[in-house]
Amino acid sequence: MARATSGKYLAALAVVALTGWGTGCSAPPAPDPAPEGLSQQVCFGPEPAQWAAQAVATTTSQGLTFGVHAVAGEVVFGQFHSSAGRGVGALDPRSGKLTTIGDYAPGVSGLGAMAAESPWIVWEQLNSKTNLSDWSVHAFNQDTGDRLVVATSAGPDGGYVAGQQPLPALAHGIVAWAQPVRGSAGTVESELKSFDLAARGVTTLDTGRLSSPVFAGPYLLWAKVDSAMSYTLHAVDAKTLRSVELPEPLRHPASVAYLSGSPDYLAWSSQDLSRLDVWHFGTQQRKSFTVADRHHAFQFLHLAGGFLLWYGGTASSVLDLSTGAAFDVAGTVTGSADWIVTAQQQRVARIATPSAPRLHCPP
């Protein structure tokens, strides 16, 4: 499940995400205290020669640019731009062939976030170039051609509820997102929604000041903050949606801004975006990483095997969770347990995640 888009719009989304469910204070949040366990500062270097050598690249047709957002199997999904228009599509990275899933109507800003699990692709569409609160969540079945509008930000009065972007998650045929709603005191809260793509039923799992959800390990998981600014993580079983108890080390994070999940890992960033915490479900071990500059803020996180991919505000980056070493990539990046894919202009390159060379900090 990838969450990437153009740098210009990501900057706008970051403001909405952090003010939509975070502290709401004008002053920047203070750094979280260092947690117990392993912690290290991320070291950045150039793209390793071995990484570039193993990557297999292809070129899209003349005049077609493609931003990668999600990977499922051998297919990459994202946003395309050509002389004929813009929209959402599927790209075969072996041939560079594009299959259009949907064209944007006039006035649509673009793609906010996307998740893929065959045969379904789910994405957040930003419906306005001027109103960040106008969005909709769409689903498309590659096998049947079924198209669904899963959710919108439009209220019953025709207006739009301001709040965080939904950043939908997808697994086991279930779409989950945080739906902004107006609270009883006039504040904006969220309802944690799930939508069963087979049964076509919606369930509300939680209400309050919530983060966007992620599927991580055996859980569908999200963060919640109370009036005293105390953060907690909550979860249900990813398949049954029944409430479950998280391991003790996961229940009370110092703060949470962004979450990412995979079958093996859960990752979250602090409210000031300077620290990343990673929990490995297999070893029950927690590690923390910090960045010393504001150009690599931990936001729009995406896990791919033993790597974390993220967009820090000026560049996309790849972090090796086993070593703490990282490098920046040009353009967009997404990945899965099988592939890590980058795209810049008409060039799309991928590397097999399991055999990707480990990254190392200089001695």
CORTA-V46702 format. One record per residue. N is the residue number from 1. SS is DSSP state (@ for helix, = for strand, . for the rest). NEAR is the number of other C-alpha atoms within 10 Angstrom. Layout:
N;SS;NEAR
N;SS;NEAR
This chain:
1;.;31
2;.;30
3;.;29
4;.;29
5;.;25
6;.;16
7;@;17
8;@;10
9;@;17
10;@;21
11;@;15
12;@;11
13;@;18
14;@;18
15;@;11
16;@;18
17;@;20
18;@;21
19;@;16
20;@;21
21;@;24
22;.;22
23;.;19
24;.;11
25;.;8
26;.;7
27;.;7
28;.;10
29;.;15
30;.;10
31;.;14
32;.;16
33;.;10
34;.;13
35;.;13
36;.;10
37;.;9
38;=;12
39;=;17
40;=;14
41;=;14
42;.;23
43;=;19
44;=;20
45;=;14
46;.;9
47;.;15
48;.;14
49;@;9
50;@;12
51;@;15
52;@;15
53;@;9
54;@;15
55;.;16
56;=;14
57;=;18
58;=;17
59;=;19
60;.;19
61;.;14
62;.;9
63;.;11
64;.;19
65;=;21
66;=;30
67;=;27
68;=;30
69;=;28
70;=;29
71;=;28
72;=;20
73;.;12
74;.;11
75;=;15
76;=;26
77;=;28
78;=;27
79;=;26
80;=;23
81;=;17
82;=;13
83;.;9
84;.;9
85;=;12
86;=;22
87;=;21
88;=;23
89;=;20
90;=;24
91;=;23
92;=;16
93;.;21
94;.;15
95;.;12
96;.;19
97;=;14
98;=;19
99;=;13
100;=;15
101;=;18
102;=;14
103;=;16
104;.;17
105;.;12
106;.;10
107;.;11
108;.;18
109;.;20
110;=;23
111;=;25
112;=;26
113;=;26
114;=;30
115;=;25
116;=;25
117;=;19
118;.;15
119;.;13
120;=;23
121;=;25
122;=;26
123;=;30
124;=;25
125;=;22
126;=;24
127;.;22
128;.;15
129;.;12
130;.;11
131;.;12
132;.;19
133;.;21
134;.;21
135;=;24
136;=;19
137;=;23
138;=;18
139;=;21
140;=;19
141;=;17
142;.;14
143;.;9
144;.;9
145;.;11
146;.;10
147;=;16
148;=;14
149;=;13
150;=;20
151;=;18
152;=;20
153;.;21
154;=;15
155;.;11
156;.;7
157;.;6
158;.;8
159;.;11
160;=;18
161;.;18
162;.;20
163;.;24
164;.;27
165;.;27
166;.;27
167;.;27
168;.;27
169;=;28
170;=;25
171;=;20
172;.;13
173;.;15
174;=;23
175;=;25
176;=;27
177;=;24
178;=;29
179;=;25
180;=;27
181;=;20
182;=;15
183;.;13
184;.;8
185;.;6
186;.;8
187;.;11
188;=;18
189;=;22
190;=;25
191;=;21
192;=;22
193;=;20
194;=;23
195;=;19
196;=;15
197;.;18
198;.;8
199;.;9
200;.;10
201;=;10
202;=;16
203;=;13
204;=;13
205;=;16
206;=;16
207;=;17
208;=;18
209;=;24
210;=;27
211;.;31
212;.;28
213;.;28
214;=;29
215;=;28
216;=;25
217;.;19
218;.;16
219;=;25
220;=;27
221;=;25
222;=;25
223;=;25
224;=;23
225;=;19
226;.;12
227;.;8
228;.;7
229;.;12
230;.;12
231;=;20
232;=;18
233;=;19
234;=;21
235;=;24
236;=;19
237;=;16
238;.;20
239;.;13
240;.;10
241;.;15
242;.;12
243;=;14
244;.;15
245;.;13
246;.;14
247;.;9
248;@;7
249;@;12
250;@;14
251;@;15
252;.;15
253;.;18
254;.;17
255;.;26
256;.;29
257;.;23
258;.;26
259;=;28
260;=;28
261;=;25
262;.;24
263;.;17
264;.;18
265;=;24
266;=;24
267;=;24
268;=;24
269;=;27
270;.;25
271;.;22
272;.;19
273;.;24
274;.;20
275;=;25
276;=;25
277;=;20
278;=;20
279;=;21
280;=;18
281;.;17
282;.;10
283;.;8
284;.;10
285;=;13
286;=;20
287;=;19
288;=;23
289;=;21
290;=;22
291;.;18
292;.;12
293;.;9
294;.;13
295;.;13
296;=;22
297;.;23
298;.;29
299;.;29
300;.;25
301;.;24
302;=;28
303;=;29
304;=;26
305;.;21
306;.;19
307;=;26
308;=;22
309;=;29
310;=;26
311;=;28
312;.;22
313;=;18
314;.;16
315;.;18
316;=;23
317;=;23
318;=;24
319;=;24
320;=;20
321;.;20
322;.;12
323;.;15
324;.;21
325;=;20
326;=;25
327;=;18
328;=;20
329;=;18
330;.;13
331;.;20
332;=;26
333;=;30
334;=;31
335;=;29
336;.;24
337;.;19
338;.;18
339;=;24
340;=;26
341;=;25
342;=;24
343;=;23
344;=;17
345;.;16
346;.;16
347;=;18
348;=;28
349;=;20
350;=;24
351;=;21
352;=;17
353;.;18
354;.;16
355;.;11
356;.;18
357;.;16
358;.;18
359;.;24
360;.;16
361;.;12
362;.;8
363;.;3
